[in-house]
Amino acid sequence: MLAAICVVRENEQGTAIQVYASDLSSTEWLLGKCLAYWLVAIAEAIIMMMVSVILFDLRLQTGAIPLLLGTGVYLAAAVSFGLLVGARSGNQNGAVQGTAIVGFLTSFLLSGFIYRLENIPFPLSLISNIIPARYYILLTRDAFVRGAGWSSIWYVPIIVGLIGLVLFKAATRTMQRMQLS
């Protein structure tokens, strides 16, 4: 949500026009935004994992590497989604509503967190295949509950990374269209 608000605010204030006049391409500009908000998200994720271990005595059932790598990839995809929503939104309210409705609601309802994926009706179950939260839930369940390790979740960072790349590419194309017009 922060990435979406940031991109929209820059468009509203006109500072994005200054970027268009510089030598920066839209890809470089969005990569800078993505890296900044990815670092903030990583710090928040590490703090939350430490709090869950300290306060709730939650323990990893497997090595930390799959969880940390998967978390980094998932957060990059989430920030890319925020950049896409921010690039497509006209104002900050639209960016907040877009990330809340499209991002949060679909992640909450169609990821397998609330309802089992087998119980989601057919047309909606297709949408759940492109939601990164679905795969991140598999990753965290493996890390904290099952403990099977890389052998059972090797594909999760790959799928989430591909979804993140598609989202980032869509945000880049949107910004390029704005830059050329």
C-alpha positions in Angstrom: 0.0 0.0 0.0 2.9 2.4 0.8 4.4 1.9 -2.6 1.1 2.6 -4.3 0.5 5.8 -2.3 4.1 6.9 -3.1 3.7 6.5 -6.8 0.4 8.2 -6.9 1.6 11.1 -4.7 4.5 11.7 -7.1 2.1 11.8 -10.0 -0.3 14.1 -8.2 2.5 16.5 -7.1 4.1 16.6 -10.5 7.5 15.3 -9.3 7.1 12.3 -11.6 7.3 14.7 -14.5 10.8 15.8 -13.3 11.8 12.1 -13.5 10.5 11.9 -17.0 12.7 14.8 -18.0 15.8 13.2 -16.5 17.9 10.4 -17.9 16.1 7.8 -15.7 13.9 5.3 -17.4 10.6 4.2 -15.9 12.2 0.8 -15.1 15.0 2.4 -13.2 12.7 4.7 -11.3 10.4 1.9 -10.3 13.3 -0.3 -9.3 14.4 2.4 -6.9 10.9 2.7 -5.4 10.7 -1.1 -5.3 14.0 -1.5 -3.5 13.2 1.2 -0.9 9.8 -0.3 0.0 11.2 -3.9 -0.2 13.8 -3.0 2.4 11.1 -1.6 4.7 8.9 -4.7 4.2 11.9 -7.0 5.0 12.6 -5.1 8.2 8.9 -5.4 9.2 8.9 -9.2 8.4 12.0 -9.8 10.4 10.6 -7.9 13.4 7.3 -9.8 13.2 9.1 -13.1 13.0 11.3 -12.2 16.0 8.2 -11.1 17.9 6.4 -14.4 17.1 9.4 -16.4 18.3 9.8 -14.4 21.5 6.2 -13.7 22.5 4.4 -16.8 21.1 7.3 -19.3 21.4 6.8 -20.2 17.7 9.6 -22.4 16.4 10.8 -23.2 12.9 10.4 -26.9 12.0 13.0 -26.6 9.2 15.9 -24.4 8.2 15.4 -20.7 8.0 16.8 -20.3 4.5 13.6 -21.3 2.6 11.5 -19.0 4.7 13.8 -16.0 4.4 14.3 -16.5 0.7 10.6 -17.0 0.1 9.7 -14.0 2.2 12.0 -11.8 0.2 10.6 -13.0 -3.1 7.0 -12.7 -1.8 7.6 -9.1 -0.5 9.1 -8.1 -3.8 5.9 -9.4 -5.6 3.8 -7.5 -3.1 5.7 -4.3 -3.6 5.4 -4.8 -7.4 1.7 -5.1 -7.0 1.6 -1.8 -5.0 3.7 -0.1 -7.8 1.2 -1.4 -10.4 -1.8 -0.1 -8.5 -0.1 3.2 -7.9 0.8 3.6 -11.5 -2.8 2.8 -12.6 -4.6 4.9 -9.9 -5.5 8.5 -10.4 -5.4 9.6 -6.7 -4.4 8.3 -3.3 -7.9 7.2 -2.3 -8.0 5.0 -5.4 -4.6 3.5 -4.6 -5.7 2.7 -1.1 -9.0 1.2 -2.2 -7.3 -0.7 -5.0 -4.7 -2.3 -2.8 -7.3 -3.0 -0.1 -9.9 -4.6 -2.3 -7.8 -6.3 -5.0 -4.8 -7.1 -2.9 -6.0 -7.7 0.6 -9.4 -9.1 0.0 -8.4 -11.6 -2.7 -5.3 -12.6 -0.6 -7.5 -13.1 2.4 -10.3 -15.0 0.8 -8.7 -16.9 -2.1 -5.3 -17.9 -0.7 -6.3 -20.8 1.4 -5.9 -18.8 4.7 -9.6 -18.8 5.5 -11.1 -21.4 3.2 -9.4 -24.5 2.0 -8.5 -24.2 -1.7 -10.5 -27.3 -2.5 -13.6 -25.6 -1.3 -13.3 -22.5 -3.5 -15.8 -22.7 -6.4 -14.4 -23.3 -9.9 -14.2 -19.9 -11.5 -12.7 -18.3 -8.3 -10.2 -21.2 -7.9 -8.6 -20.1 -11.1 -8.0 -16.7 -9.7 -6.3 -18.2 -6.6 -3.6 -19.5 -8.8 -2.2 -16.1 -9.5 -2.3 -14.8 -5.9 1.2 -14.7 -4.4 -0.3 -15.1 -0.8 -1.5 -18.6 -1.7 2.1 -19.7 -2.2 3.5 -17.8 0.7 1.0 -19.5 3.0 2.3 -22.9 1.8 5.8 -21.7 2.5 5.0 -20.5 6.1 3.0 -23.6 6.9 6.0 -25.7 5.8 8.4 -23.6 7.8 6.4 -23.5 11.1 4.2 -26.6 11.0 5.3 -29.4 8.6 9.1 -28.9 8.3 9.6 -30.8 5.0 12.0 -28.2 3.7 13.1 -27.5 0.1 11.8 -30.8 -1.2 8.2 -29.9 -0.8 8.3 -26.1 -1.5 11.0 -25.6 -4.1 8.6 -24.3 -6.6 7.1 -21.6 -4.4 9.8 -18.9 -4.8 9.8 -19.5 -8.5 6.1 -19.1 -9.0 5.9 -16.0 -6.7 9.0 -14.5 -8.5 7.3 -15.0 -11.9 4.1 -13.4 -10.6 6.2 -10.5 -9.2 8.0 -10.0 -12.5 4.7 -9.9 -14.4 3.4 -7.3 -12.0 6.6 -5.2 -12.2 6.6 -5.4 -16.0 3.0 -4.2 -16.1 3.8 -1.3 -13.8 6.8 -0.4 -16.0 4.7 -0.4 -19.1 2.1 1.8 -17.4 4.7 4.3 -16.4 6.3 4.2 -19.9 2.9 5.1 -21.4 2.6 8.0 -19.0 6.1 9.1 -19.8 5.5 9.1 -23.6 2.2 10.9 -23.4 
